[in-house]
Amino acid sequence: MTKDVVVSIRGLQFQGMNQEDEVITINPGEYYKKNDGHYVVFHEMTEGMEQETKNIIKFKKNELNLTKKGLVNAHMVFEEHKKSISSYITPFGELIFGIDARKVQFRESENQILIEVDYGLEVNYEFLSDCKIVLDIRPKELAGDFLTS
């Protein structure tokens, strides 16, 4: 995998039997590997805000850590078959997230890293929904593939 990458993040939130909300973001980023961990760093803008948020994703077998710094500040841990609690600080206030990670898997090939996370989400100690995140990381020169897959 090259240093310059494009990160597609597809988030699904299941609200009931047939209802789901989907959010997809695509951002340029940087990828590197250090010891047994893989890292992806990218910046995102929030609509209507001037300050950006730096995202640092560290992942290895059955574990993903997401650190946000800037407009939003958080450190979220998704470790398979474990529950974690984290603070999620926004310009509008602080939320407490409970993350009950059921599945954290990643597959790596020469031109793609695919990470899938299934988890239950609690906000301020109350169950909100079942969620799924799919991160698709590809070399920058293959960014057009996101439009055809």
C-alpha positions as CSV (number, residue, x, y, z in Angstrom):
1,M,0.0,0.0,0.0
2,T,1.2,3.5,-0.9
3,K,1.5,6.4,1.5
4,D,-1.0,8.6,-0.3
5,V,-4.4,7.0,0.0
6,V,-8.1,7.7,-0.3
7,V,-10.3,6.6,2.6
8,S,-14.0,5.7,2.1
9,I,-16.0,5.3,5.3
10,R,-19.5,3.9,5.0
11,G,-21.5,4.0,8.2
12,L,-24.8,2.2,8.8
13,Q,-27.1,2.7,11.7
14,F,-29.9,0.2,12.1
15,Q,-33.1,1.8,13.6
16,G,-35.4,-1.2,13.5
17,M,-36.5,-4.1,11.4
18,N,-36.3,-2.4,8.0
19,Q,-35.0,1.0,8.7
20,E,-31.3,2.1,8.3
21,D,-29.4,5.3,7.9
22,E,-26.3,5.4,5.8
23,V,-23.5,7.9,5.6
24,I,-20.6,7.8,3.2
25,T,-17.5,10.0,3.3
26,I,-14.5,9.9,1.1
27,N,-11.3,11.7,2.1
28,P,-7.6,11.8,1.0
29,G,-5.2,10.6,3.6
30,E,-1.9,9.1,4.5
31,Y,-1.2,5.4,5.3
32,Y,1.7,3.9,7.1
33,K,2.6,0.7,9.0
34,K,4.6,0.7,12.2
35,N,5.4,-2.4,14.2
36,D,2.2,-4.5,14.3
37,G,-0.2,-1.6,13.7
38,H,-1.5,0.1,10.5
39,Y,-2.3,3.8,10.6
40,V,-4.4,6.1,8.5
41,V,-4.5,9.9,9.0
42,F,-7.0,12.2,7.3
43,H,-8.7,15.5,7.9
44,E,-12.4,16.2,7.6
45,M,-14.5,19.3,7.5
46,T,-17.9,19.7,9.1
47,E,-20.5,21.6,7.1
48,G,-20.9,25.1,8.3
49,M,-17.7,25.1,10.5
50,E,-14.3,26.5,9.7
51,Q,-12.2,24.2,12.0
52,E,-11.4,20.8,10.7
53,T,-11.0,17.5,12.6
54,K,-7.9,15.4,12.3
55,N,-8.7,11.6,12.3
56,I,-6.1,9.0,13.3
57,I,-7.1,5.4,12.7
58,K,-4.9,2.7,14.1
59,F,-5.9,-0.9,13.4
60,K,-4.6,-4.4,13.8
61,K,-6.1,-7.8,14.1
62,N,-9.5,-7.5,15.8
63,E,-9.0,-4.0,17.1
64,L,-9.5,-0.4,15.7
65,N,-8.8,2.8,17.5
66,L,-10.1,6.1,16.3
67,T,-8.8,9.4,17.6
68,K,-10.3,12.7,16.6
69,K,-8.6,16.0,17.3
70,G,-9.8,19.5,16.5
71,L,-13.5,20.6,16.1
72,V,-14.4,17.2,17.6
73,N,-12.3,15.4,20.2
74,A,-12.6,11.7,21.0
75,H,-10.7,8.4,21.4
76,M,-12.9,5.5,20.5
77,V,-11.8,1.8,20.9
78,F,-13.4,-1.0,18.9
79,E,-12.0,-4.3,20.2
80,E,-13.8,-7.4,19.2
81,H,-16.0,-8.9,21.9
82,K,-15.3,-6.1,24.3
83,K,-17.1,-3.0,25.5
84,S,-15.5,0.4,25.8
85,I,-16.7,3.8,27.1
86,S,-15.4,7.1,25.6
87,S,-16.0,10.8,25.7
88,Y,-17.0,12.5,22.5
89,I,-16.6,16.3,22.7
90,T,-18.2,18.5,20.1
91,P,-18.7,22.3,19.9
92,F,-22.2,21.7,21.2
93,G,-21.3,19.6,24.2
94,E,-20.0,16.3,25.4
95,L,-21.5,12.8,24.9
96,I,-20.5,9.6,26.5
97,F,-20.3,6.7,23.9
98,G,-20.5,3.1,24.8
99,I,-19.2,0.8,22.1
100,D,-19.9,-2.9,22.2
101,A,-17.8,-4.3,19.4
102,R,-19.1,-7.6,18.1
103,K,-16.9,-7.9,15.0
104,V,-13.7,-6.1,14.0
105,Q,-12.0,-7.6,10.9
106,F,-9.6,-6.4,8.2
107,R,-8.4,-7.8,5.0
108,E,-5.4,-6.5,3.2
109,S,-4.3,-6.8,-0.4
110,E,-1.7,-5.0,-2.6
111,N,-4.2,-2.2,-3.5
112,Q,-6.8,-2.2,-0.8
113,I,-7.4,-2.5,2.9
114,L,-11.0,-3.3,4.0
115,I,-12.0,-3.0,7.6
116,E,-15.5,-4.0,8.9
117,V,-16.7,-3.2,12.3
118,D,-20.1,-4.3,13.7
119,Y,-21.1,-2.8,17.1
120,G,-23.8,-1.7,19.4
121,L,-23.8,2.0,20.2
122,E,-24.9,3.6,23.5
123,V,-25.1,7.4,24.0
124,N,-25.1,8.7,27.6
125,Y,-25.5,5.1,28.9
126,E,-28.7,4.4,26.8
127,F,-28.7,2.0,23.8
128,L,-29.1,3.9,20.6
129,S,-28.7,1.4,17.7
130,D,-26.7,-1.4,16.1
131,C,-24.1,0.0,13.7
132,K,-21.7,-1.1,11.1
133,I,-18.7,0.8,9.7
134,V,-16.8,-0.2,6.5
135,L,-13.5,1.5,5.8
136,D,-12.1,1.0,2.3
137,I,-8.5,2.3,1.9
138,R,-7.0,2.5,-1.5
139,P,-4.0,4.1,-3.2
140,K,-4.7,7.7,-4.3
141,E,-4.3,6.8,-8.0
142,L,-7.2,4.2,-7.6
143,A,-9.6,6.8,-6.1
144,G,-11.8,6.6,-9.2
145,D,-12.6,2.9,-8.3
146,F,-14.9,4.1,-5.5
147,L,-17.2,5.4,-8.1
148,T,-17.5,2.1,-9.8
149,S,-17.7,-0.3,-6.9
